[in-house]
Amino acid sequence: MAENHGATAVSAAGKSGTAAGTRLLEVENLTSAYGPVRALDGVSLSAEAGRITAVLGANGAGKTTLLRTISGLVRPVSGTVLLDGQDITKAPVESMVGKGMAHVPEGRGVIAELTVDENLRVGSLFRGKVGKGEFDRVYDLFPRIAERKNNAAHTLSGGERQMLVIGRALLAQPRILLLDEPSLGLAPRIVAQIFGLLRQLVDSEGLSVLLVEQNARSALSVADVGVVLNLGRVVVTDSASTLMGDEDLRHAYLGF
């Protein structure tokens, strides 16, 4: 299937000023390995400004390794990662926030003993001074965690923890948000709420999102573009609507 980036562009520019629909993140021939096991094998893809790009595939397809390599947590064997034209392949992990990238890994990692508000403030340390208005914005986006701002994080539900870690990432004001399996273990209603909010942020503020998901149906319902991985290789890249309508591909690689 031919590559197609024909999904409708949003009118807002990304936070970097990059025009919506232009390539903000470019991955070229990326190969990563864990010892003798090659997890990514020459992966090339792009994520456009002001759009949601969903990376889909079964367990073991290389989705998490892809995000970890892009954000510098895994060093590639070969290949290049460009952010807004800048080569960040060998950039230190701690520099990624300053470059405009926020990575929310799988697992909803919070500091359990700290309150919701304290968790947000710890996250904001990576960006420097953050004003009260920016915290208020996160609480406006996630009223459920606003109601629990003084509660210890270990008392939150799985969905509330996911909202907290996404809110913490948004405090960094990223140009691109990398999300790894945000729906994992959550009720469909909460998944729909979180994905709906992502769509809202993309459409209203020009946020760019690279979304890794095994829940392909939910991801494609909000994404502009889908990339399907299988055994560390890109099988197909196309508009989300085209992938949703390709029954043979869905059955072969996406499980629905």
N, C-alpha and C positions, 0 to 999 in steps of 0.2 A: 504494500500500500504506500502510495507516495506521501511524502511529508507535506503537511498543510497547516499553515498558521492563519487560516482565514476567519477565525473567530472575531467577533465584533470588538473593536478597541474601545476602551473607556476614554472619556474626554479629559480626565485629570492627568497631569503629569505625575511621575513618581516623585518620591521625596528628594531624589538627587537632582531633580529637574529633567531627568531623562524622559523623553516623550513616550507616552503610552504606545505600546505596539512595537517599540524598538527593542533590540536584544540587550537586556541588562546583564544577564549571567550567561556565559558561554562555556561549555565543557567540550573539550576537543580530545578525542582518542584517549580517554582516561582509563588507565589500568591500575588496579589495586589488588594486593594479595595479602593473605595471612599465612606466612610461611610458604609452603608449596601450593596452597589453595588460592586460586585466582578468583577473587570475588567480583571484580569488574574487568571486562575484557574489551578494551577499545571503545568505551562508551562516549558518544557525542550527542549533545542536546543543548537546547537553549531555553531560557526562561525570559519572557518578554515583560517589559515594564508595564505595570498596571493590569496584569493578568494573573490568573491562577493556572499554574502548570502542575498537573497531577502526574506523579510517577507511580505506576501500578505494576503489579505482578505478584506471584505466589511467594510464600516463604522461601528464602534462599535465592531469590532472584537478584539480590545485590542492592536493594533499595536503600537500606540503612547505611550500608557501606558507601553508597554514592553521597549521601548527605554528610557523612563523617569525613569523607575525602574532600568534599567541597569546602567544608568549614575548617579544615586543617587538623582534625583529630586523627586522621589516618593520612600518612604520606603516600602518594601514589608511586607506583613503579615507573610510570611514564604518563605523558599527557599534560594538558594545560587547563587551568581554570582562570577565566577572565571575568572580572566584575566591572562593568561599565568601561570595558576596554583595557583595564589594568590587570596585569598578570598577578594573581594572588596565590599561585600554586604552592609557593614555598613560604608564604607569609605566616608568621607565628599565630597560633590560635587566639592569643589574647589581643591581637590587633584587629580581629575581624569585626568587632562591634564598632570600632572607630571607622572602619571602611564601609559600614552600612549594612552589615549582615548580622542577623540574629538567628540562632539555631535552637529550636526546642526539641530535644531528643525524646525518644520513646520512654515512657515510664513515669511522666508527671512528677519529676523530681522537685520536691519542696523540702525546706528545712523544717521538719515536723514540730520541733519544740518552739519555733518562733511563731508569732502571730501572722495573720495574712498581711497586715500592713508592714511588719518587719521584713517579711519575705520580699515584698515589693521593693523596700528600701535597700535591701542587700543587692537585689538585681540591678538597681539604679547606680550602684557604685561603679559599675563597669563603664558608665557613660559620663561620669562627673556630676556636676550640679544639675539637679532636676527640680523644677519648680512645682509648687503645690497644684497648679493648674493641670500639669501632666498626670499627677496622681489622681486628681479628680476625674480626668478624662477616662482613665482606666476603670474607675469605679462606676462611671456613667455607662461604660460599655458592658460592664459585668455587675449588674445590681446585686446578684446573689452573693458575690464576694464582698461587696460593699457592706451588706448586712452583717457580714461575719469578720469585718476588718480587725476586730480585737480578739478574735478567737484563734487558738493555736491551730496551725495548719493540719495537725494530725486528726482534728475533728471534722475536717471537710470530707465531703463525698468525692468519689472519683471525678465526677463532672466538674465540681467546684475546684478541685486541684488542677484540672486541665485549664480551666478559665484563669486560674492564678498564674500558671506558668506562661500562658500566652500573654496575659496582661503584663507580666514582668518583662517579657521579651519586647513588647510594644513600647515600654518606657525607654528603650534604647533608640527609639525612632528609626527603625531600620528602613533601608531602601528595599531590602528583600528579606522575607521571613521564611526560614526553612523549618518545616513541621514534619515530624516523624510519627506516623501512626496516631494522630490525635483522637481517633475514634475508638481506640483499643479498650475493650471492656466497658464501654459506656452504653447506656440505654439509647435506642434509636431517637427518642425525643431530644435528648441532650446533644447527640451527634448533629441532628438537624439544626439545633440552636447555635452550636459552635460554628458549623459550616456556613450557616446563614450570616453570622456576624463577619466571618472572613470575606464573604461575597460583598457585604456592605462596605467593609474597609477598602476593598479593592475598587469598588465602583465610586465611592464618595471621596476617597483620599488618594487613590492611585497607588496603594500598597501593592507590591509584587510578592507573590507567594509561590514557593516550590513545595508542593504537598506530596509526601510519601504516604501511600495508603494501600492496605490490603482490601478495605471495604470499597471496592471499585465503583459500585453503583452509587454510593453516596458522594464519592469524590467527583465522579463525572457529572453529577447533577449540579455541581457548583463551579467546576473547572471550565476554562476556555480551551485548553490544550491538554491532551493526554499522551504520555510516553509509557509504553509497555516494555518492561524488562523481563528477560527470561535467561536464567543461568549466566547473569553478568553481561548480557548483550542487549542492545535495543532491538526489539522486534518490529515495532512500528511507532511512528509519531504522527498524530493527526488531531483534528479538532475533536473536542470532547463529544459533541453531538454525533459525529461520524463513528467514533468508537462505540458509543452507546448503541448505535443502530446496527453494528456489525456482529450479527449473532454468532457466526463461526468463530470470530476472534474472541468474543466474550467467553464462549464455552471452552475454547482451547487454552486461554491464558488467564482469564479473570474470574472464572468460577461462578458465572451467573448467566 
